[in-house]
Amino acid sequence: GMLIGVPIVNLLGFSRNSRYLPDPRDLNRYFPGNAHCSVASRLANTFFQDIIVHCNALLDLHTGSFYRTNIPQLRADISNPLVAEFVKLFGDIPVLNSAGNPNSLRAAAVRAGIPTVTLEAGEPMRLQSDMVEVGVKAITTLMAKNGMYSRLSIWADPAPAFYSSAWVRSNASGILLSSMELGAEVEVGDVLGAVNNPITNEQYTIKSPYAGRILGMALDQFVMPGFAVYHIGIHGAEGNPAS
């Protein structure tokens, strides 16, 4: 087979140190694109038609959003049989069942009949060698299981999927200080962290309303009420996929 690697899709954003185009628009909200609309739509259309439609599988690589971090995980719509089979080729990396934004590259490719998953790992704006190693392992595992890469290894069984997830949000303003680490298993009522008000010295404890695993979390920072701080994959929950 042939591996097509595209290190940077949004060159305009990369050159500006931003995820956004100069418009400003998020390119990953305009797929499959349109050749006669905005800059974002035209770029998405060119990329999709020149490269994506010629692929029989796709892995989209991402980091966490601004001021947040993720454990290495796959985002995949495993209600789709083709995607569910594709996920099995990645080894023991956690999987979060998610259809994703309908205008994302992943969702548009799946609608085009191309099994696609997103690999989320680490923080933005940083080069994290440990996260890079996880990505390299996932890609080489995928290639080896497809007969594209000769490698002797003992494959781990696929990790159980999280069929649902939820964000735990802050109900107070102040400085977030987490007491749980990224990737930790949590039970209902476990203290995840606290928000400390530097003016009143009041402390607001954040507890987990779910049993599951911390898939993503906000970095310690100043937060406002409603700020999403802990993304928890919920154990034993099936039904509506996360977004």
N, C-alpha and C positions, 0 to 999 in steps of 0.2 A: 504493500500500500504506500501511499504518499502522505506525509505530514506537512501541512501548511501552517506556518507560524507567523502571526502578525503581532509583534511586540507592542505596537502603539497604533490604535485605531484613530483616536482623536488627536491628531498631530497639532491642530490649532490650540486645543486646550492644554496639551502637554507643554507647548512652547510658552504658554502663559502661566504655567504652574497652577492649572485649574481644571476641574472636571467639566467646565462649561465652555461652550463655543463663544466667540465674541458677541453673539446676538443679544443676550446670553441664553443659550438653550443647552439642555443635557442631551447629548447625542443618543444616549441609551433610552430615550423616550420617544424616538422617531422612526423605529423600524417597523416594517421593511422599507420605509422611505417613499419618496415621491420625487421624480425627476423635474417637477415643475413648481415646487413649493419653496419652503425656506432653505437656508444653507444647511441646517441640520437634516432636513428631509432629503436633500440632494446628496449629501455625503453618505447618509444611511443607505439610500437607494443604490449608489455606485458600489459601495462595499458589499451590499447584499447580493446584487446582481453579478458582480465581477468575481466574487469569491464564494460567498456562503452557499448559493444555490448549487454549486458544483461539489459540495461536501456531502458525505453520507453520515457524518457525526460531527458534533461541535462541543468544545469545552471553552467556556468564557471565563477568563481569570479576573478576579476583582479583590480589592481590599475592603475593609470596613469603611463606613462613611466618616465624615469629619468628626474628630474628637471621640471616636469609638473604636473598638477593636473586636475582632471575631476569632474564635478558634477555627482552625481549618475545617471546612464543612462544604458539602455539596448542596446546592439548592436545585430541586428537581421536581417536576410535576409527575410523580410516580403513579398517578391515575392513568397516565398514558402508557400502554404496554411497551412501546418502543423505548421510551425513556426509562421505564422500570428495569428493562433488560440491560440498558446501557450503564446504569448506575452500578450494576453488579461487577463491572469490570474495573472498578477503582479500589478494591480492597476494603480495608476496615475504616475508612474515613466516615464520620457521621453524616447523615443525610437528613435534610429538612424538606418535607413535602411542601412545595410552594409552586403555584402556577406563575407567580411573578407578575410584574407590570405588563399589561397586554401589548404595550408598545416597546418593550425591551427586545434586545437582540435574541435572547433565549426564547421568549414566547413566540416571536415572529418565525424563528427557525423551526420550532416545534410545529407550528401551524403549516409550515411548508413541508412537513414530513421528515424533518431532520432531527433525530434524537439529540437533545442539547441539555447540558447541565452547566450551572455556574459554580465555580470554585471560589469561595470567599475565605480569605485568610488575613489575619493581622490588621495593622493600622495603615491609614493613608499617610502619605508624605514622609515615609520612613522606608529604609532598606533593611529588612529583618531577615537575616540569613537563615534562621530556624524555620521561618515560614516559607522561604524559598525552597528549602530542602523538602518540606512536605509537598509543595507543588511539583517538584521534580519527581519525587517518588510516585505521586498520583499519575503523572503523565507516563512515566516509564512502565508502571504497572498496567495502565490502559493499553499501551502499545504492545507490551509483551503478551498480554492475554488475547490480543488480536493477531498475534503471529508476526508483528512488525519489528520486534526488537528481541534479540536473542539474549536471554538472561536466565540464570539458574536461581530460583528462589522458591520459598515455601509461601504460598499465598494465604493470607489471613481471610477468614470468612467476612463477608460484608457486615458492617455494623447495622444494628437495628435502626430503622428510620423513625424520625419524629414526625408524626402525622399532624401535629398542631404545635403552635408556639404562641407566646404572648410577651409583650413588653410590660415590665413593671416601671411605673412612672413616679417621679418625685412629686410630693404634695406640698413642698416647701421650697423657699429660696435659701441659698447658702452654698457652702463648700461641700461637695460630695467627697466622702472618704469611704472607700469600699473595704469591707472586711472579708469578702469572698473573692477567690481568684477566678479568672477566666477558665471555663471548662469544668468548674466544680459541680458535683452533684448536690442538689438541695432538696430539702423536705419542706412541707407546708409549715410556715412559722419561723423558718430559719432567718436569722438576721443577715441581710445582704450587705448592708452598709448604713451610713447615717449622713444626714445633711446638717451641717453646723452653721448656724447663723452668727457671723462674726460681730454683729452689732449688739444683739440681745443675749448672745451666748447660749441660746436655746439649741437643743439637738433633737432632730426628728429621725427616728429609726425607720428604716425601710425593711420590711419583712416579705418573704416570698409567699405568695398566695397559691403556689403550685409546687408539686413534686416533679423534679426534672433536672435538667443540666443547663448551666449558663453557657449559651452559645455565643453570645456577644454582650458587651457592656460598655458603658461610657467610661472614659478615662476620668480620674479624679480632677474635678474642675468646678467652677461656679455653675450652678444650675438654677433654673426657675421652675415654678410649679407646672407640671405637665411634661417636663423634660423626660424623654425615654432613657432609662439608666441601665436596666438589665433585661436582656432578651433570653427567655427561658424556653427551651424545648421541653414540652410536657410529656412525661412518661404515660404510656397507656391510653393516650388520647387519639381517637380516630374520628374522621369526619371532615369538617371544612379545613382545607390546607391553609397554612400561614401565608402571609404576603409580606 
